[in-house]
Amino acid sequence: MIAAPEAQSPSPNNTILCEHLAQLTAEDCGQKKSTKQRLSSRKREPSHSPVSALLPSKNGRMGNSASLRGGRGFSCCSCAASTDLKSGSCVHAAAIKRGFDADVIVGNTLLNFYSKCRRVVDAAKVFECMPERTVVSWTSMMSAFCELGESDRVISMYRQMLQEVDSNEFSLSVLLKACARKGDPRLVESVHCCVVKGGHGMDGFLSNALVGAYAKSGCRLVAERLIGESEGGDVVSWTSLISRAVEEGEVETAMSYFFRMQEDGVAPNEITILSVLRACSLINGLLVFKWVQGLIMKVGWCLDDFVLNSLLEMYLVNGYFFEGMQIFCNYMFLGEDRYLQPETLAVILQGCCRAGFLELGKQMHCYLIKKRAFPSLVVQNSLINFYAENGYAHSAFELFKRMPVKDIVSWNSIISCLARNGNYSEALLQFKKIHCNGGNEPSRPDFVTVLAMLQACSEMSSSQLGQMFHGYITKTGLVCDVFVQNSLIDMYGRTGRLDLAKSVFQDMQIKDLPSYNSLITALGINGAGPSALRAFDKLKELKTIQPNGVTFINVLSACGHAGMVEEGLRIFYSMKREYGVEPSMEHFACVVDLLARSGKLEEALAFIKAMPTVPGPTVWGALLGACAIHNRIDVAEESAKWLSLLDPQGKAWRVGMSNVYASVGRWEDSWKVRAELEELDGKEAAWSSVAVRGEDVKFMVNDTKHPQSRRIYEVLTTLTNHVKL
């Protein structure tokens, strides 16, 4: 520790500081004369700026002596206020050269300057070199470390400070903030004892600091008692209490605090209403939303941009899209152009996506371009997801390519978009590009990336590529994630590798309901109906997991693929009776498919007519699909009649009807349905793909572009005849 020199009477040269700094250090320097009087008694030099007084002139000499004598404190204070690191460093160097750095006021100002610039290392060097340190010096250094989250360092410095100087309200408030960050109520209680023992007043910011520290440490009741002891507390104390209650999920308690503070005559401010908006968002009630919106409009808090953003997010996140967009339009398009945070803009785009408002989303895109909202990662990622969800893969890909900076969310969005729209090869290429970028932390593949690629492998029916990704997943350690394991089972099932699907399932340490659902699906689509039923029986034996609606859809589908009619009907009628699962339209469609596939078309038709609800397109579509197998044109035409009413723009049932006509040799009717299908709209024709030697090969119905198409159709005809036999 550097020994402090003997106290000297302050020089007039060291007293020229900005008013607030002089007030903080007046007691330490023994100044009895007010700062305003000293400032007014000094003749100012209008030709010299505060900073230039301590900077070299063009001829290499220092500024004039008058400026040097009177301007050094004010120069440092000006740099601290502006956080101009370059100018402040020059002033610091000039102060050292002229010997002003030994002055305690200059040292404190430099500490404040480097702390505001977040140059704590430089601030620590200044602190260590100060020959004399006051409580202001220690408090500034403690505050700098507290802002960095180094609570232990703050507590250690406070102990060292007590060996030199006594604490004051400011140093204790910084200490309370550090203790609150550690979340240890015992530390807060210790500081509280120091406050009481030291005779510090409980009014003002120290009382607020105590309330905030107790609240953040999980002692809301103690904080509430302190507010009562301080004659009702002020807005800062109540806001701390409300904020902590919201963080703990006690929204009703938070709202009761909000009402009590107003009963005590304490008016809330914008910070308070932000916590109230968070509480209302957790309550998720439209009447509550309308109430708080009315309060905000009445008081005028809507003029605050942060309040406006929180109000918008409250509506949009909870699904009240129209109400949120009404507020957005009122403030964005009616002359009150306001700032919206990127997160709020992203929530608006997500709302457009969920509500299916394609045109509104496009208008939002134009608005974002006009307001120069780019580049913004969160907004651009939401735009990519918006276009991807609406089937505009090309637009999403163009946005992705133009992004100057991409994170893993960007890569995941575009890979999922490409895989969902059938561009599997491009999705694989983008996955490779992640590794070409070095695999740094912001772009390192995570389990979402892996899930998207496994989905692409499933759609490509490429077990070889799927096994490669399985190896990659094992190498990166992501294989331990249960979601990834379930996706592996699904992928192997869809690519025909039941052996590997079973192996993944057996190796799982933790199996949840989606694990069993994935295994049952894999067994069912590969014709292993009895094995699927055995897996279902094992699930029923578990006491911790109960089958849900998805489970029964998978089991019924497995029975349909295996022709197990009696077992399927027994399971269907046990759904509600034994498990309380209400049959949905999907379950009814599975039963119709189960009956129709086995040739029991009359029973399937009777089942449809006996349904407790109006049959949907999926039910009639299942019946129509089986008519092509059994050449039942009468049942097919009845199904098509209902489908034309329920789904007039549908394509799938028209394709099925065309196939039924073709199966009985009514080619003219088949071509009529095909022509009607082509006239519906101008969208791109549907296509399928298959992976051949690692290459994604696309084809359409009646496609003859392949050079070996004749041979392909001969093999398909042979296989079809063999299946019918």
Buried (B, 14 or more C-beta within 10 A) or exposed (E): EEEEEEEEEBEEBBBBBBEEBBEBBBEBBEBEEEBEEBBEEBEEBEEBBBBBBBBBEEEEEBBBEEBBBBBBBBBBBBBBBEBBBEBBBBBBBBBBEEEBBBBBBBBBBBBBBBBBBBBBEBBBEBBEEBEBBBBBBBBBBBBBBBBEEBBEBBBEBBEEBEEBBEBBBBBBBBBBBBBBBBEBBEBBBBBBEBBEEEEBEBEEBBBBBBBBBBBBBBBBEBBBEBBEEBEBBBBBBBBBBBBBBBEEEBBEBBBEBBEBBEEBEBEBBBBBBBBBBBBBBBBBEEEBBEEBBEBBEEBEBBEBBBBBBBBBBBBBBBEBBEBBBEBBEEBBEEEEEEEBBBEBBBBBBBBBBEBEBBEBBBEBBEBBEEEEBBEBBBBBBBBBBBBBBBBBBEBBBEBBEEBEEBBBBBBBBBBBBBBBBBBBBBBBEBBEEBEEEEEEEEBBBBBBBBBBBBBBBBBBBBBEBBBEBBEBBEEBEBBEBBBBBBBBBBBBBBBBBBEBBBEBBEEBEEBBBBBBBBBBBBBBBBBBBBBBBEBBEEBBEEEEBEBEBBBBBBBBBBBBBBBBBEBBBEBBEEBEEEBEBEBBBBBBBBBBBBBBBBBBBEBBBEBBEEBEEEBBBBBBBBBBBBBBBBEBBEBBBBBBEBBBEBBEEBBBBBBBBBBBBBBBEBEEBBEBBBEEBEEEEEEEEEEEBEBEEEEBEEBEEEBEEEEEEEEBBEEEEEEEEEEEE
